[in-house]
Amino acid sequence: MADERPVALDEYPVHQVPLSMKHVATSDRNAYDRCIFHLVDPTGEFLLILGLGVYPNLGVIDAYATLRVGDTLHAVRASDALSDDTRMELAVGPLRIHVERPLKDFILTCRADPDDADGLSYEINWSADFPALWEPHHTQRRGGRLTLEGRRFVQAGRCDGRLWIGGREISVDGWTGTRDRSWGVRPVPGEEGGRLAEEHRTEGFHWIWSPVRFDDRFLMVILQEDADGYRTLNDATLVRDGRPDLQLGWPQADIAYRPGTRHPESAVIHLTDPLSRKPLELGVEILASSPLAVGAGYPPADDWQHGTWRGRDWSDRRSYDLSDPAAHPLAAYGVIDHAARFTLDGQVGHGIFEHGSFGRHDPSGFTGYDSVAP
């Protein structure tokens, strides 16, 4: 007989459907609920990315943290069985995200490895500077099957605290913080292929996701296009405390790629001021890059991916050499998060320029999966 006892979350008036909070409203194996934090060093020397996810229909909770320093990416990953009694504790293995004040303040922790005094650890306060902003409702289909439906919000703030790596203690005071919180249905490894996968192959995918924090405003730009440039997701919103949000039109990006790759070195995103109707240019200068398919568990990672069962109380620490792209051939087919310096209307800010371009993309001149910039 299934265990249908109430769980602790059932004590709170947060139910959306007539089910225990033990269950999600869909039986889809790919149901997920997770977050990602970016901590951007304005000098470009470091880039810390961390996150935590719950996969209720798979019974898995996992988390990760990656720190790029020079050409080395240090990664900590952990996975465990999802417990009904600890759903409000965002912790697995040495990694923890403590919600001190919802939508305001968070404490991010990675405990030191007692067997590796030089490994990655941190204790960081992440504080919001701007209200959270909803992203557009995101859906994708393969044939008639809904493969992705996500609800997300994004937020920007500042960080203070310390991290330790390689015997060094590094202050993160003054770093820019961004974060994304999402839930819904999203492919997890093990998804069936079959007819839909065979008859509806992806010809191309082009993606930009860019939260940017300035001193007095927060800008979020999103665009997703298919092989012929058809826009399936679009947003450019400027958030200012105490003033109405501004929608800055239909963003168009000119990206300067490193020759022989699809790795952006700089970009200009063309926006429009809705009040004056004058053009605005968001300048992007790449500072440091972290491929999410290396260390962080995003597809098509070949050593660990989110939601996969690794047994109870699994944790792992690895360092990757990013100096040779040939050592990580799948990284180019996954989304890469670039810490960047941004300019807009005379102001300088920092944030993330997340980019992925795979397969054919007519507006960029890419003709297939093996096509790169001249």
Residue pairs with C-beta under 8 A, 6 or more apart in sequence:
4 20
4 22
6 20
6 22
7 20
7 21
7 22
7 84
7 85
7 87
8 84
8 85
8 87
8 88
9 21
9 22
9 87
9 88
10 20
10 21
10 22
12 21
14 21
15 21
16 25
17 25
19 25
21 87
22 84
23 56
24 31
24 33
24 56
24 57
26 57
26 185
27 57
28 57
28 185
29 57
29 58
29 188
29 190
29 191
30 57
30 147
30 185
30 186
30 187
30 188
30 191
30 307
31 55
31 56
31 57
31 184
31 185
32 53
32 54
32 55
32 182
32 183
32 184
32 185
32 186
32 188
32 306
32 307
33 53
33 54
33 55
33 56
33 182
33 183
34 51
34 52
34 53
34 54
34 182
34 183
34 306
35 51
35 52
35 53
35 97
35 179
35 180
35 181
35 182
36 49
36 50
36 51
36 179
36 180
37 49
37 50
37 51
37 97
37 106
37 108
37 126
37 177
37 178
37 179
38 47
38 48
38 49
38 177
38 178
38 179
38 211
38 337
38 339
38 351
38 352
39 47
39 48
39 49
39 50
39 124
39 126
39 159
39 172
39 175
39 176
39 177
40 47
40 175
40 176
40 177
40 178
40 287
40 339
40 350
40 351
40 352
41 47
41 48
41 172
41 175
41 287
41 288
41 339
42 174
42 175
42 176
42 341
42 350
43 287
44 287
44 288
44 339
44 341
45 69
45 70
45 288
46 67
46 68
46 69
46 163
46 170
46 288
47 67
47 68
47 287
47 288
47 289
47 290
47 337
47 339
48 65
48 66
48 67
48 122
48 163
48 172
49 65
49 66
49 290
49 292
49 296
49 337
50 63
50 64
50 65
50 66
50 95
50 97
50 108
50 110
51 63
51 64
51 296
52 61
52 62
52 63
52 90
52 92
52 95
52 97
53 61
53 62
53 63
53 306
53 307
54 60
54 61
54 82
54 87
55 61
55 62
55 82
55 188
55 306
55 307
56 82
58 188
58 307
58 309
59 81
59 82
59 309
60 79
60 80
60 81
60 82
60 307
60 308
60 309
61 79
61 80
61 81
61 82
61 83
61 92
62 77
62 78
62 79
62 80
62 92
62 297
62 306
62 307
62 310
63 77
63 78
63 79
63 91
63 92
63 93
63 95
63 97
64 75
64 76
64 77
64 78
64 95
64 295
64 296
64 297
65 75
65 76
65 95
65 110
65 120
65 122
66 73
66 74
66 75
66 76
66 290
66 294
66 295
66 296
67 73
67 74
67 120
67 163
67 165
68 74
68 288
68 289
68 290
68 322
69 165
69 166
71 321
71 322
71 323
72 319
72 320
72 321
72 322
73 290
73 294
73 295
73 319
73 320
73 322
74 119
74 120
74 165
74 295
74 317
74 318
74 319
75 120
75 294
75 295
75 296
75 316
75 317
75 318
75 319
75 320
76 93
76 94
76 95
76 110
76 119
76 120
76 315
76 316
76 317
77 93
77 295
77 297
77 304
77 315
77 316
77 317
77 318
78 92
78 93
78 94
78 95
78 314
78 315
78 316
79 92
79 93
79 304
79 308
79 309
79 310
79 311
79 314
79 315
80 92
80 93
80 312
80 313
80 314
81 312
90 96
90 97
90 98
90 99
91 97
93 313
93 314
93 315
94 110
94 111
94 112
94 113
94 121
94 315
95 109
95 110
95 111
96 107
96 108
96 109
96 110
96 111
97 106
97 107
97 108
97 109
98 106
98 107
98 108
98 109
99 106
100 106
100 107
103 128
103 131
103 132
103 155
104 127
104 128
105 125
105 126
105 127
105 128
106 125
106 126
106 127
106 179
107 123
107 124
107 125
107 126
108 122
108 123
108 124
108 125
108 126
108 161
109 122
109 123
109 124
110 120
110 121
110 122
110 163
111 121
112 119
112 121
112 164
113 119
113 121
113 317
116 317
117 167
118 165
118 166
118 167
119 165
119 317
120 163
120 164
120 165
120 317
121 163
121 164
121 165
122 161
122 162
122 163
122 164
122 172
123 161
123 162
123 163
124 159
124 160
124 161
124 162
124 163
124 172
125 159
125 160
125 161
126 157
126 158
126 159
126 177
126 179
127 157
127 158
127 159
127 160
127 177
128 155
128 156
128 157
129 156
129 157
129 158
129 213
129 218
130 155
130 156
130 157
130 213
130 217
130 218
130 239
130 241
131 155
131 239
131 241
132 153
132 154
132 155
132 181
133 153
133 154
133 155
133 218
133 220
133 237
133 239
133 245
134 151
134 152
134 153
135 152
135 153
135 154
135 180
135 220
135 222
135 235
136 222
136 233
136 234
136 235
137 149
137 150
137 151
138 148
138 149
138 150
138 151
138 152
138 184
138 233
139 146
139 148
139 149
139 150
140 146
140 147
140 148
140 149
140 232
141 147
142 196
142 197
142 200
143 195
143 196
143 199
143 200
144 196
145 196
146 185
147 185
147 187
147 191
148 184
148 185
148 186
148 187
149 184
149 185
150 182
150 183
150 184
150 185
150 186
151 182
151 183
151 184
152 180
152 181
152 182
153 180
153 181
153 182
154 178
154 179
154 180
154 181
154 211
154 220
155 178
155 179
155 181
155 211
155 218
156 176
156 177
156 178
156 179
156 211
156 212
156 213
156 218
156 351
157 177
157 178
157 179
157 213
158 174
158 175
158 176
158 177
158 213
159 172
159 173
159 174
159 175
159 176
159 177
160 172
160 173
160 174
161 171
161 172
161 173
162 169
162 170
162 171
162 172
163 169
163 170
163 172
164 170
176 213
176 349
176 350
176 351
177 213
178 211
178 213
178 351
178 352
180 211
187 299
188 305
188 306
188 307
188 308
189 299
189 305
189 307
189 308
190 308
202 358
202 359
203 226
203 227
203 359
203 360
204 226
204 227
204 228
204 358
204 359
204 360
204 361
204 366
205 224
205 225
205 226
205 227
205 356
205 357
205 358
205 359
205 361
206 223
206 224
206 225
206 226
206 229
206 356
206 357
206 358
206 361
206 363
206 364
207 223
207 224
207 225
207 335
207 354
207 355
207 356
207 357
208 221
208 222
208 223
208 224
208 251
208 253
208 269
208 353
208 354
208 355
209 221
209 222
209 335
209 352
209 354
209 355
210 219
210 220
210 221
210 222
210 269
210 284
210 340
210 351
210 352
210 353
210 354
211 218
211 219
211 220
211 351
211 352
212 218
212 219
212 220
212 221
212 282
212 342
212 344
212 349
212 350
212 351
212 352
213 349
213 350
213 351
214 342
214 344
214 347
214 348
214 349
215 347
215 349
216 240
216 241
217 238
217 239
217 240
217 347
218 238
218 239
218 240
219 236
219 237
219 238
219 239
219 248
219 282
219 342
219 344
219 349
219 351
220 235
220 236
220 237
220 239
221 235
221 236
221 251
221 269
221 271
221 282
222 233
222 234
222 235
222 236
223 231
223 233
223 234
223 235
223 251
223 253
224 231
224 232
224 233
224 234
225 231
225 232
225 361
225 363
226 232
227 359
227 360
227 361
227 362
228 360
228 362
229 361
229 362
229 363
231 250
234 250
234 251
235 247
236 247
236 248
236 249
236 250
236 251
236 269
236 271
237 245
237 246
237 247
237 248
238 245
238 246
238 247
238 248
239 245
240 246
246 273
246 274
246 275
247 274
248 271
248 272
248 273
248 274
248 280
249 271
249 272
249 274
250 272
251 269
251 270
251 271
252 269
252 270
253 267
253 268
253 269
253 270
254 267
254 268
254 269
254 270
255 264
255 266
255 267
255 355
255 364
256 264
256 265
256 266
256 267
257 263
257 264
257 265
257 372
257 373
258 264
258 265
258 373
259 373
259 374
260 372
260 373
261 325
261 332
261 372
261 373
262 332
262 357
262 366
262 372
262 373
263 289
263 332
263 336
264 284
264 286
264 338
264 353
264 355
265 286
266 283
266 284
266 285
266 286
267 283
267 284
267 353
268 281
268 282
268 283
268 284
269 281
269 282
269 284
270 279
270 280
270 281
270 282
271 279
271 280
271 281
271 282
272 278
272 279
272 280
273 279
273 280
280 344
280 345
281 343
281 344
282 342
282 343
282 344
283 342
283 343
283 344
284 340
284 341
284 342
284 353
285 340
285 341
285 342
285 343
286 338
286 339
286 340
286 353
287 338
287 339
287 340
287 341
288 338
288 339
289 336
289 337
289 338
289 339
290 296
290 336
290 337
290 338
290 339
291 322
291 328
291 331
291 332
291 334
291 335
291 336
291 337
292 298
292 301
292 334
292 335
292 336
292 337
293 299
293 300
293 301
293 328
293 330
293 331
293 333
293 334
293 335
294 301
294 320
294 322
294 328
294 331
294 334
295 301
295 318
295 320
297 304
297 305
297 306
298 305
298 306
298 334
298 335
299 305
299 334
300 330
300 333
300 334
301 330
301 334
302 330
303 318
304 310
304 316
320 327
320 328
321 327
322 328
325 331
325 332
333 358
333 369
334 356
335 354
335 355
335 356
336 354
336 355
336 356
337 352
337 353
337 354
338 352
338 353
338 354
338 355
339 350
339 351
339 352
340 350
340 351
340 352
340 353
341 348
341 349
341 350
342 348
342 349
342 350
342 351
343 349
357 364
357 366
358 369
359 366
359 368
359 369
360 366
360 367
360 368
360 371
365 371
366 372
